[in-house]
Each structure stands twice: as structure tokens, then as C-alpha cells.
Amino acid sequence: MQGSFFHLLGLCQRAGKVASGDQAVRDNLHKGKVKLLLVATNTSERIKKDYLRMAEQKKIPVSLAFTKEELGQAMGKSPRAAVAILDDNFARGMAGLLEKGEM
């Protein structure tokens, strides 16, 4: 997996500033720790709506730009329906790359 975005996601994971897996993402959303939420495009509609609702309630920015497989591969894990970025600086950097289309 190549690209600035995925490189930054890998750095974020190594820094321990990522939550992935359904329960970890939900727990961090409820605690208000999520700065950016990445939801896979091929996540089921029910789960996607649930994540989007929780993010909207907490005013957390959301990106729907990648598949489960891409998110999992970027982190060296199995496919991921959602990934929560827990650091402001990483979240700003990733949001900027997404805006520019630098994936």
C-alpha cells in the first residue's frame, strides 16, 4: 500500500493513536476521544449509519474514502470497518491529505 495518507496512518498506529475494531472505535466515540473517523465504503449500511450518527452527535469529521481491505492492509491487520484517529495533529494531517486527494 503506497501513498502519503497510508504512510501517515501507519505512523499514527505505531504512535498508538489509532483505535480499530468495532468495540474499540465505539468506546472511543462514546468517550469523545476520536478526532477523525474513517469508515469503510463497503461497511454494511446499518453499521455505517450507526457510526455516522455517533460521529455527528460528537461533531467528529468522517471520511468514507477507503474499503475495509484498504484500511486493514494499511495497518497490517485484517479488514476494518472503521478506524478512529485519536490525535489532533494526525487527524489534521490526514484530513488535509484527503482534501487534496493525496492517498
N, CA, C and O atoms as a GROMACS GRO file, in nm:
protein
  412
    1MET      N    1   0.085  -0.117   0.000
    1MET     CA    2   0.000   0.000   0.000
    1MET      C    3   0.089   0.123   0.000
    1MET      O    4   0.177   0.136   0.085
    2GLN      N    5   0.068   0.213  -0.093
    2GLN     CA    6   0.154   0.330  -0.107
    2GLN      C    7   0.070   0.455  -0.083
    2GLN      O    8  -0.052   0.448  -0.073
    3GLY      N    9   0.136   0.568  -0.074
    3GLY     CA   10   0.068   0.694  -0.063
    3GLY      C   11   0.088   0.761   0.071
    3GLY      O   12   0.107   0.696   0.174
    4SER      N   13   0.083   0.893   0.066
    4SER     CA   14   0.107   0.975   0.184
    4SER      C   15   0.007   0.945   0.295
    4SER      O   16   0.044   0.938   0.413
    5PHE      N   17  -0.120   0.928   0.258
    5PHE     CA   18  -0.222   0.905   0.359
    5PHE      C   19  -0.195   0.776   0.436
    5PHE      O   20  -0.200   0.774   0.559
    6PHE      N   21  -0.167   0.670   0.363
    6PHE     CA   22  -0.146   0.540   0.428
    6PHE      C   23  -0.016   0.539   0.509
    6PHE      O   24  -0.008   0.473   0.612
    7HIS      N   25   0.083   0.614   0.462
    7HIS     CA   26   0.207   0.628   0.540
    7HIS      C   27   0.176   0.695   0.674
    7HIS      O   28   0.222   0.650   0.779
    8LEU      N   29   0.098   0.803   0.668
    8LEU     CA   30   0.061   0.875   0.790
    8LEU      C   31  -0.024   0.788   0.883
    8LEU      O   32  -0.009   0.793   1.005
    9LEU      N   33  -0.113   0.708   0.826
    9LEU     CA   34  -0.195   0.617   0.906
    9LEU      C   35  -0.106   0.514   0.977
    9LEU      O   36  -0.130   0.482   1.094
   10GLY      N   37  -0.006   0.464   0.907
   10GLY     CA   38   0.087   0.370   0.969
   10GLY      C   39   0.165   0.434   1.083
   10GLY      O   40   0.184   0.372   1.187
   11LEU      N   41   0.211   0.558   1.064
   11LEU     CA   42   0.281   0.630   1.170
   11LEU      C   43   0.190   0.650   1.291
   11LEU      O   44   0.232   0.634   1.406
   12CYS      N   45   0.066   0.685   1.263
   12CYS     CA   46  -0.032   0.708   1.369
   12CYS      C   47  -0.053   0.580   1.450
   12CYS      O   48  -0.063   0.583   1.572
   13GLN      N   49  -0.060   0.467   1.380
   13GLN     CA   50  -0.077   0.340   1.450
   13GLN      C   51   0.044   0.309   1.537
   13GLN      O   52   0.030   0.268   1.652
   14ARG      N   53   0.164   0.328   1.482
   14ARG     CA   54   0.285   0.299   1.558
   14ARG      C   55   0.296   0.389   1.681
   14ARG      O   56   0.356   0.352   1.781
   15ALA      N   57   0.238   0.509   1.672
   15ALA     CA   58   0.239   0.602   1.786
   15ALA      C   59   0.130   0.568   1.888
   15ALA      O   60   0.123   0.630   1.994
   16GLY      N   61   0.045   0.471   1.855
   16GLY     CA   62  -0.061   0.431   1.948
   16GLY      C   63  -0.178   0.527   1.951
   16GLY      O   64  -0.248   0.538   2.052
   17LYS      N   65  -0.200   0.598   1.840
   17LYS     CA   66  -0.305   0.699   1.834
   17LYS      C   67  -0.420   0.658   1.743
   17LYS      O   68  -0.487   0.742   1.684
   18VAL      N   69  -0.441   0.527   1.731
   18VAL     CA   70  -0.546   0.472   1.646
   18VAL      C   71  -0.626   0.370   1.725
   18VAL      O   72  -0.571   0.294   1.804
   19ALA      N   73  -0.757   0.368   1.702
   19ALA     CA   74  -0.842   0.261   1.754
   19ALA      C   75  -0.907   0.195   1.633
   19ALA      O   76  -0.963   0.263   1.547
   20SER      N   77  -0.900   0.063   1.627
   20SER     CA   78  -0.967  -0.008   1.519
   20SER      C   79  -1.035  -0.131   1.579
   20SER      O   80  -1.000  -0.177   1.687
   21GLY      N   81  -1.131  -0.180   1.506
   21GLY     CA   82  -1.215  -0.287   1.561
   21GLY      C   83  -1.340  -0.221   1.618
   21GLY      O   84  -1.333  -0.115   1.680
   22ASP      N   85  -1.451  -0.285   1.596
   22ASP     CA   86  -1.581  -0.225   1.629
   22ASP      C   87  -1.590  -0.173   1.773
   22ASP      O   88  -1.625  -0.057   1.794
   23GLN      N   89  -1.559  -0.256   1.869
   23GLN     CA   90  -1.577  -0.214   2.009
   23GLN      C   91  -1.482  -0.101   2.047
   23GLN      O   92  -1.523  -0.008   2.117
   24ALA      N   93  -1.358  -0.108   2.003
   24ALA     CA   94  -1.261  -0.002   2.035
   24ALA      C   95  -1.304   0.131   1.974
   24ALA      O   96  -1.291   0.236   2.038
   25VAL      N   97  -1.353   0.128   1.851
   25VAL     CA   98  -1.399   0.251   1.786
   25VAL      C   99  -1.519   0.307   1.860
   25VAL      O  100  -1.524   0.427   1.889
   26ARG      N  101  -1.617   0.223   1.892
   26ARG     CA  102  -1.737   0.269   1.963
   26ARG      C  103  -1.702   0.326   2.101
   26ARG      O  104  -1.753   0.430   2.140
   27ASP      N  105  -1.616   0.257   2.174
   27ASP     CA  106  -1.576   0.305   2.306
   27ASP      C  107  -1.513   0.443   2.298
   27ASP      O  108  -1.546   0.532   2.377
   28ASN      N  109  -1.423   0.462   2.203
   28ASN     CA  110  -1.356   0.591   2.188
   28ASN      C  111  -1.451   0.700   2.138
   28ASN      O  112  -1.435   0.816   2.174
   29LEU      N  113  -1.548   0.663   2.055
   29LEU     CA  114  -1.650   0.760   2.013
   29LEU      C  115  -1.731   0.806   2.134
   29LEU      O  116  -1.752   0.926   2.153
   30HIS      N  117  -1.775   0.712   2.216
   30HIS     CA  118  -1.855   0.747   2.335
   30HIS      C  119  -1.775   0.833   2.433
   30HIS      O  120  -1.832   0.920   2.498
   31LYS      N  121  -1.646   0.808   2.444
   31LYS     CA  122  -1.561   0.884   2.536
   31LYS      C  123  -1.520   1.019   2.480
   31LYS      O  124  -1.460   1.100   2.550
   32GLY      N  125  -1.552   1.045   2.352
   32GLY     CA  126  -1.517   1.173   2.291
   32GLY      C  127  -1.370   1.187   2.256
   32GLY      O  128  -1.318   1.298   2.246
   33LYS      N  129  -1.300   1.075   2.238
   33LYS     CA  130  -1.156   1.079   2.210
   33LYS      C  131  -1.123   1.083   2.061
   33LYS      O  132  -1.009   1.109   2.025
   34VAL      N  133  -1.221   1.057   1.976
   34VAL     CA  134  -1.196   1.046   1.832
   34VAL      C  135  -1.187   1.184   1.769
   34VAL      O  136  -1.272   1.270   1.792
   35LYS      N  137  -1.082   1.206   1.689
   35LYS     CA  138  -1.061   1.333   1.621
   35LYS      C  139  -1.097   1.324   1.473
   35LYS      O  140  -1.132   1.425   1.411
   36LEU      N  141  -1.089   1.204   1.417
   36LEU     CA  142  -1.126   1.178   1.278
   36LEU      C  143  -1.169   1.032   1.269
   36LEU      O  144  -1.102   0.944   1.323
   37LEU      N  145  -1.281   1.007   1.203
   37LEU     CA  146  -1.332   0.870   1.189
   37LEU      C  147  -1.326   0.830   1.042
   37LEU      O  148  -1.381   0.898   0.956
   38LEU      N  149  -1.259   0.719   1.015
   38LEU     CA  150  -1.252   0.663   0.880
   38LEU      C  151  -1.347   0.544   0.877
   38LEU      O  152  -1.327   0.446   0.948
   39VAL      N  153  -1.451   0.552   0.794
   39VAL     CA  154  -1.549   0.444   0.782
   39VAL      C  155  -1.535   0.384   0.643
   39VAL      O  156  -1.537   0.456   0.543
   40ALA      N  157  -1.522   0.254   0.635
   40ALA     CA  158  -1.504   0.186   0.507
   40ALA      C  159  -1.628   0.201   0.420
   40ALA      O  160  -1.741   0.196   0.468
   41THR      N  161  -1.604   0.219   0.290
   41THR     CA  162  -1.713   0.236   0.196
   41THR      C  163  -1.797   0.109   0.182
   41THR      O  164  -1.916   0.116   0.152
   42ASN      N  165  -1.736  -0.007   0.205
   42ASN     CA  166  -1.808  -0.133   0.190
   42ASN      C  167  -1.855  -0.192   0.323
   42ASN      O  168  -1.879  -0.312   0.334
   43THR      N  169  -1.868  -0.106   0.424
   43THR     CA  170  -1.929  -0.146   0.551
   43THR      C  171  -2.079  -0.156   0.530
   43THR      O  172  -2.135  -0.083   0.448
   44SER      N  173  -2.146  -0.244   0.601
   44SER     CA  174  -2.291  -0.257   0.585
   44SER      C  175  -2.359  -0.124   0.616
   44SER      O  176  -2.311  -0.045   0.697
   45GLU      N  177  -2.470  -0.100   0.550
   45GLU     CA  178  -2.542   0.027   0.566
   45GLU      C  179  -2.583   0.051   0.712
   45GLU      O  180  -2.576   0.164   0.760
   46ARG      N  181  -2.625  -0.054   0.781
   46ARG     CA  182  -2.668  -0.038   0.920
   46ARG      C  183  -2.553   0.009   1.007
   46ARG      O  184  -2.568   0.102   1.086
   47ILE      N  185  -2.439  -0.055   0.994
   47ILE     CA  186  -2.324  -0.017   1.076
   47ILE      C  187  -2.273   0.121   1.036
   47ILE      O  188  -2.236   0.201   1.121
   48LYS      N  189  -2.270   0.148   0.906
   48LYS     CA  190  -2.225   0.278   0.857
   48LYS      C  191  -2.313   0.390   0.916
   48LYS      O  192  -2.261   0.491   0.963
   49LYS      N  193  -2.445   0.371   0.912
   49LYS     CA  194  -2.536   0.472   0.968
   49LYS      C  195  -2.512   0.491   1.117
   49LYS      O  196  -2.516   0.604   1.167
   50ASP      N  197  -2.486   0.382   1.187
   50ASP     CA  198  -2.461   0.388   1.331
   50ASP      C  199  -2.336   0.471   1.359
   50ASP      O  200  -2.338   0.560   1.445
   51TYR      N  201  -2.227   0.443   1.288
   51TYR     CA  202  -2.103   0.520   1.306
   51TYR      C  203  -2.125   0.668   1.271
   51TYR      O  204  -2.080   0.757   1.344
   52LEU      N  205  -2.193   0.693   1.160
   52LEU     CA  206  -2.216   0.831   1.118
   52LEU      C  207  -2.300   0.907   1.219
   52LEU      O  208  -2.276   1.025   1.245
   53ARG      N  209  -2.400   0.841   1.276
   53ARG     CA  210  -2.485   0.905   1.377
   53ARG      C  211  -2.403   0.941   1.500
   53ARG      O  212  -2.414   1.052   1.552
   54MET      N  213  -2.320   0.847   1.547
   54MET     CA  214  -2.238   0.874   1.666
   54MET      C  215  -2.139   0.988   1.639
   54MET      O  216  -2.118   1.074   1.724
   55ALA      N  217  -2.079   0.988   1.521
   55ALA     CA  218  -1.982   1.092   1.487
   55ALA      C  219  -2.051   1.228   1.477
   55ALA      O  220  -1.997   1.329   1.523
   56GLU      N  221  -2.170   1.231   1.418
   56GLU     CA  222  -2.244   1.357   1.406
   56GLU      C  223  -2.280   1.414   1.543
   56GLU      O  224  -2.269   1.534   1.566
   57GLN      N  225  -2.323   1.328   1.634
   57GLN     CA  226  -2.357   1.373   1.769
   57GLN      C  227  -2.239   1.438   1.839
   57GLN      O  228  -2.256   1.534   1.915
   58LYS      N  229  -2.119   1.387   1.814
   58LYS     CA  230  -1.998   1.439   1.878
   58LYS      C  231  -1.924   1.542   1.791
   58LYS      O  232  -1.819   1.592   1.828
   59LYS      N  233  -1.983   1.571   1.674
   59LYS     CA  234  -1.923   1.666   1.578
   59LYS      C  235  -1.782   1.624   1.536
   59LYS      O  236  -1.689   1.705   1.534
   60ILE      N  237  -1.769   1.496   1.504
   60ILE     CA  238  -1.642   1.439   1.462
   60ILE      C  239  -1.642   1.428   1.309
   60ILE      O  240  -1.737   1.374   1.252
   61PRO      N  241  -1.538   1.478   1.243
   61PRO     CA  242  -1.531   1.463   1.097
   61PRO      C  243  -1.517   1.316   1.058
   61PRO      O  244  -1.454   1.236   1.128
   62VAL      N  245  -1.578   1.282   0.944
   62VAL     CA  246  -1.580   1.144   0.896
   62VAL      C  247  -1.532   1.141   0.751
   62VAL      O  248  -1.564   1.230   0.672
   63SER      N  249  -1.457   1.038   0.718
   63SER     CA  250  -1.417   1.014   0.579
   63SER      C  251  -1.466   0.877   0.536
   63SER      O  252  -1.450   0.778   0.607
   64LEU      N  253  -1.527   0.874   0.419
   64LEU     CA  254  -1.572   0.749   0.357
   64LEU      C  255  -1.494   0.733   0.227
   64LEU      O  256  -1.552   0.742   0.119
   65ALA      N  257  -1.364   0.711   0.235
   65ALA     CA  258  -1.279   0.711   0.116
   65ALA      C  259  -1.215   0.576   0.085
   65ALA      O  260  -1.160   0.558  -0.023
   66PHE      N  261  -1.222   0.480   0.177
   66PHE     CA  262  -1.147   0.356   0.160
   66PHE      C  263  -1.234   0.235   0.190
   66PHE      O  264  -1.336   0.245   0.258
   67THR      N  265  -1.192   0.120   0.139
   67THR     CA  266  -1.262  -0.005   0.168
   67THR      C  267  -1.208  -0.065   0.298
   67THR      O  268  -1.106  -0.022   0.350
   68LYS      N  269  -1.279  -0.164   0.349
   68LYS     CA  270  -1.234  -0.236   0.469
   68LYS      C  271  -1.095  -0.295   0.446
   68LYS      O  272  -1.009  -0.290   0.534
   69GLU      N  273  -1.076  -0.350   0.328
   69GLU     CA  274  -0.950  -0.415   0.296
   69GLU      C  275  -0.835  -0.314   0.293
   69GLU      O  276  -0.726  -0.342   0.344
   70GLU      N  277  -0.858  -0.197   0.234
   70GLU     CA  278  -0.754  -0.094   0.229
   70GLU      C  279  -0.717  -0.046   0.369
   70GLU      O  280  -0.599  -0.030   0.400
   71LEU      N  281  -0.817  -0.023   0.453
   71LEU     CA  282  -0.789   0.022   0.590
   71LEU      C  283  -0.712  -0.084   0.668
   71LEU      O  284  -0.615  -0.052   0.737
   72GLY      N  285  -0.754  -0.208   0.656
   72GLY     CA  286  -0.685  -0.316   0.726
   72GLY      C  287  -0.543  -0.334   0.677
   72GLY      O  288  -0.450  -0.349   0.757
   73GLN      N  289  -0.526  -0.334   0.546
   73GLN     CA  290  -0.393  -0.354   0.488
   73GLN      C  291  -0.298  -0.241   0.529
   73GLN      O  292  -0.182  -0.267   0.558
   74ALA      N  293  -0.346  -0.119   0.531
   74ALA     CA  294  -0.263  -0.005   0.569
   74ALA      C  295  -0.212  -0.018   0.712
   74ALA      O  296  -0.106   0.035   0.746
   75MET      N  297  -0.287  -0.089   0.795
   75MET     CA  298  -0.249  -0.105   0.935
   75MET      C  299  -0.186  -0.241   0.963
   75MET      O  300  -0.151  -0.271   1.078
   76GLY      N  301  -0.173  -0.324   0.860
   76GLY     CA  302  -0.117  -0.457   0.879
   76GLY      C  303  -0.210  -0.548   0.956
   76GLY      O  304  -0.166  -0.635   1.031
   77LYS      N  305  -0.340  -0.528   0.938
   77LYS     CA  306  -0.440  -0.606   1.011
   77LYS      C  307  -0.542  -0.663   0.913
   77LYS      O  308  -0.534  -0.640   0.792
   78SER      N  309  -0.637  -0.736   0.966
   78SER     CA  310  -0.748  -0.786   0.885
   78SER      C  311  -0.836  -0.668   0.846
   78SER      O  312  -0.821  -0.559   0.901
   79PRO      N  313  -0.929  -0.688   0.751
   79PRO     CA  314  -1.016  -0.577   0.709
   79PRO      C  315  -1.083  -0.508   0.828
   79PRO      O  316  -1.123  -0.573   0.924
   80ARG      N  317  -1.094  -0.375   0.820
   80ARG     CA  318  -1.150  -0.292   0.927
   80ARG      C  319  -1.267  -0.211   0.874
   80ARG      O  320  -1.254  -0.142   0.772
   81ALA      N  321  -1.382  -0.218   0.942
   81ALA     CA  322  -1.499  -0.140   0.903
   81ALA      C  323  -1.480   0.008   0.936
   81ALA      O  324  -1.532   0.095   0.866
   82ALA      N  325  -1.406   0.035   1.042
   82ALA     CA  326  -1.383   0.173   1.083
   82ALA      C  327  -1.251   0.183   1.158
   82ALA      O  328  -1.207   0.089   1.224
   83VAL      N  329  -1.191   0.300   1.145
   83VAL     CA  330  -1.066   0.331   1.216
   83VAL      C  331  -1.084   0.469   1.277
   83VAL      O  332  -1.124   0.564   1.209
   84ALA      N  333  -1.053   0.481   1.404
   84ALA     CA  334  -1.065   0.609   1.476
   84ALA      C  335  -0.926   0.666   1.499
   84ALA      O  336  -0.839   0.600   1.555
   85ILE      N  337  -0.906   0.789   1.456
   85ILE     CA  338  -0.780   0.860   1.479
   85ILE      C  339  -0.798   0.938   1.609
   85ILE      O  340  -0.895   1.014   1.623
   86LEU      N  341  -0.705   0.921   1.703
   86LEU     CA  342  -0.721   0.975   1.838
   86LEU      C  343  -0.631   1.094   1.868
   86LEU      O  344  -0.626   1.140   1.982
   87ASP      N  345  -0.561   1.145   1.768
   87ASP     CA  346  -0.468   1.255   1.789
   87ASP      C  347  -0.503   1.370   1.696
   87ASP      O  348  -0.524   1.350   1.576
   88ASP      N  349  -0.508   1.493   1.750
   88ASP     CA  350  -0.542   1.611   1.670
   88ASP      C  351  -0.448   1.633   1.554
   88ASP      O  352  -0.492   1.658   1.442
   89ASN      N  353  -0.318   1.623   1.579
   89ASN     CA  354  -0.221   1.650   1.473
   89ASN      C  355  -0.229   1.549   1.360
   89ASN      O  356  -0.227   1.586   1.242
   90PHE      N  357  -0.238   1.421   1.394
   90PHE     CA  358  -0.253   1.320   1.290
   90PHE      C  359  -0.384   1.341   1.215
   90PHE      O  360  -0.388   1.331   1.092
   91ALA      N  361  -0.492   1.371   1.287
   91ALA     CA  362  -0.622   1.392   1.224
   91ALA      C  363  -0.618   1.509   1.127
   91ALA      O  364  -0.672   1.500   1.016
   92ARG      N  365  -0.555   1.620   1.166
   92ARG     CA  366  -0.544   1.735   1.077
   92ARG      C  367  -0.462   1.701   0.953
   92ARG      O  368  -0.500   1.737   0.841
   93GLY      N  369  -0.352   1.631   0.973
   93GLY     CA  370  -0.268   1.591   0.860
   93GLY      C  371  -0.342   1.502   0.763
   93GLY      O  372  -0.334   1.521   0.642
   94MET      N  373  -0.414   1.405   0.816
   94MET     CA  374  -0.490   1.313   0.730
   94MET      C  375  -0.603   1.385   0.658
   94MET      O  376  -0.627   1.361   0.540
   95ALA      N  377  -0.673   1.472   0.730
   95ALA     CA  378  -0.783   1.547   0.668
   95ALA      C  379  -0.730   1.633   0.553
   95ALA      O  380  -0.794   1.643   0.448
   96GLY      N  381  -0.614   1.694   0.573
   96GLY     CA  382  -0.553   1.775   0.468
   96GLY      C  383  -0.518   1.692   0.346
   96GLY      O  384  -0.542   1.734   0.233
   97LEU      N  385  -0.462   1.574   0.368
   97LEU     CA  386  -0.429   1.485   0.256
   97LEU      C  387  -0.555   1.439   0.183
   97LEU      O  388  -0.556   1.430   0.060
   98LEU      N  389  -0.660   1.409   0.258
   98LEU     CA  390  -0.786   1.367   0.196
   98LEU      C  391  -0.844   1.479   0.111
   98LEU      O  392  -0.894   1.454   0.001
   99GLU      N  393  -0.838   1.603   0.161
   99GLU     CA  394  -0.889   1.717   0.084
   99GLU      C  395  -0.815   1.734  -0.047
   99GLU      O  396  -0.874   1.766  -0.150
  100LYS      N  397  -0.683   1.712  -0.043
  100LYS     CA  398  -0.600   1.727  -0.163
  100LYS      C  399  -0.607   1.604  -0.253
  100LYS      O  400  -0.558   1.607  -0.366
  101GLY      N  401  -0.668   1.497  -0.205
  101GLY     CA  402  -0.675   1.374  -0.282
  101GLY      C  403  -0.545   1.297  -0.285
  101GLY      O  404  -0.523   1.216  -0.375
  102GLU      N  405  -0.458   1.322  -0.187
  102GLU     CA  406  -0.327   1.255  -0.181
  102GLU      C  407  -0.339   1.130  -0.096
  102GLU      O  408  -0.316   1.132   0.025
  103MET      N  409  -0.376   1.022  -0.161
  103MET     CA  410  -0.396   0.898  -0.088
  103MET      C  411  -0.290   0.801  -0.129
  103MET      O  412  -0.287   0.688  -0.079
   0.00000   0.00000   0.00000
